[in-house]
Amino acid sequence: MLGFAADVSEPSLLARNHFPSKLGGAPAWLDPVNLPTERQLRCGASGEPLRFVAQVYAAASDEPHAFHRSILLFLSPHGPSLSRPGAVRAFRCQLPRDN
């Protein structure tokens, strides 16, 4: 399956309750309680805050505890450090079907 970026006609569709996929801006964490720590959202090479790049909604209908699932990608603001540990991080955020 291949996706592509498109403009959103209604910005409210990017709210977490709509389970969005998106590029840039701020992440729409599905579970606003269990968030990564500030330390986890820092570059392992420079210590600076990572930049949010993308969020992909990846539902797992065969997993009741992870029916709604998003993968969120963050990158270091320093291109040369991207090959260093902790400069690229992906987080999974999930909710059960009934939440």
Secondary structure, 3 states (H helix, E strand, C coil): CCCCCCCCCCHHHHCHHHCCCEECCCCCCCCCCCCCCCCCCECCCCCCECEEEEEEECCCCCCHHHCEEEEEEEECCCHHHCCCCCCEEEEEEEECCCC
